[in-house]
Structures are given as C-alpha cells and as structure tokens.
Amino acid sequence: MTPLSASHTSRIIIPARLASTRLPEKLLLRETGMTVLEHTFRAASKAHKPSGIIIAVDHQRIFDEVARFGGVAMMTDPNAASGTDRVAEVSAAHPDVDIWINVQGDEPEIEGEAIDQVLELLLDNPNASVATLATPIRKKSDLEDPACVKVVRSHHGEALYFSRSPIPHPRSWDESMLQQTRSLFLQHLGIYAYRREFLQSLHQLPMSPLENTEKLEQLRFLQADHKIMVGIVPYATRGIDTRADYDAFVKRLTS
C-alpha cells in the first residue's frame, strides 16, 4: 500500500468484535485454514491508496489472532456503542491520519478497488464528511427486504436518504424498473470513509429521530447536515452474517 498523496494520510480500520448474535464468534471461524478476520485483512490489504490497516478489537482473543497473522491491533472499549465509535476511538490516538476507511471484519471478499474508490470519493469532495458505496438492486425481493438498506442520491452523488423501506416508492410498479442502466434502486454497502474531524465530533451528535426510527446510524449524520457522498459499484461482495453465509463462502473458496 502507498499513500494517496503527501498532503493526505489515510488508513483502513477494521472494527472486530468477538461477540456476534447470529453466528457466534464468526470472525474466528477457520474452516478454510484461515479465520474470517484474516481473510478480511488480506483482502483489504489489496487496496493501493491507504497507508496501512489497524484492527480495532474488543477482546484479547481477537487481539491474539491479529498478532498471529501479523496485523496491527488496538484494544478499544468493549462497551462501544457501534463500530463507528471504535473508529473514532482509534482516530483519536492517531492525529496524523486524516481519513479512515471503515471495512467490516466480516467482509472476507471485500475488493481493494472498492476501498480505493470510497477514499478517492471523499478526497474529490472536500465539503463532504463521509463517503460510502452502493450497488444497483436488481431483484424485487431485495428491494422489499428491510435488511437490505436502500439509499437515494442527488444528481451530484450526495445521499438524500437511507431507508429500510423501498425508496423511491413507485406509484405504479413495472418490473423493467429493476433493469434500468442507471438504476432507480440502490443498496447501501457498509463501507465508509470518514474525515478525522468528523469522527472526533461524533460524541456531540446525539441519536436523531430518523436514526431512532429506522435504526440506521447514517441518518444521524444526514439529519445533522453532514454531506455523505455515495459512489456506485456494479455488485456487492458478500458479508458473513449467518452459518449459511459462511458455508457458502467456504464453498466458493474451495470449489
């Protein structure tokens, strides 16, 4: 990895919690001979623009696993409310880093190009506090699934709203809407680039009514008038949430 430019220092951060609700201790699963967390670390290492990776951990077992595969770990508050709070905690300890790219620990197939893209998006938009990515939704079942978070953008690529509901909501449905070249419907992906100043101001932003209603943290940022840029990638890589997700990942890797 090499820094994007001499005037900007950026680093990847991977928040890594031991506990997980739907698949216990999923980051330590190693049926491929490598843990999910190490797969994610190695995949993120293929990005060219950031200058390094720090893994924000909450338990000694995760810390030890990072040390085993040669990564850099930082112990963070086990009671942190979210992964973003862990990112903010790490950023406070590294005042020399201007931009942090948050990659989820359960994304073993994350693409380095996506990490570079979200970083460049934030650098190209100096008035934005946050950048993230989205991908076209091509199935109605995904559009209607509350677990699939949707986003709508302005003509300039700024986030207008995020929701678990189908947005925009068609008054008259036509299946061809899902196949438009410039997709009407976008799935938000859980990768972010944050400016350090924004992260250090997070403690001043209380939970907003929109965030509380949809249970989407990014709505707190929007409601506080922080600009979020949204870039488009052609498809989503698959994270590990359930046992079925992990089994499918193992199959893809070993087939």
TAGI-V514943 format. One record per backbone hydrogen bond with DSSP energy under -1.0 kcal/mol. CO is the residue of the C=O (numbers start at 1). NH is the residue of the N-H. Records with the same first field share a line. If there is no record, write none. Layout:
# TAGI-V514943
CO=NH / NH
This chain:
# TAGI-V514943
9=98 / 99
10=51
11=101
12=54
13=103
14=56
23=26
25=28
26=29
27=37
29=36
30=33
35=39
36=40
37=41
38=42
39=43
40=44
41=45
43=46
44=47
48=2
52=12
54=14
55=74
56=16
57=76
59=63
60=64
61=65
62=66
63=67
64=68
65=69
66=71
72=55
74=57
77=80
82=86
83=87
84=88
85=89
86=90
87=91
88=92
91=94
94=97
98=196
99=11
100=194
101=13
102=192
104=107
106=240
107=110
111=115
112=116
113=117
114=118
115=119
116=120
117=121
118=122
119=123
120=124
125=128
129=195
130=229
131=193
132=231
133=189
134=233
135=187
139=143
140=144
145=148
149=188
150=163
152=160 / 161
154=157
157=230
158=154
161=152
163=150
174=177
175=178
176=179
181=183
185=137
186=151
187=135
189=191
192=102
193=131
194=100
195=199
196=200
198=201
199=202
201=204
202=205
208=212
209=213
210=214
211=215
216=219
217=220
218=222
219=223
220=224
221=226
222=225
227=129 / 130
228=159
229=132
231=134
242=246
243=247
244=248
245=249
246=250
247=251
248=252
249=253
250=254
251=255
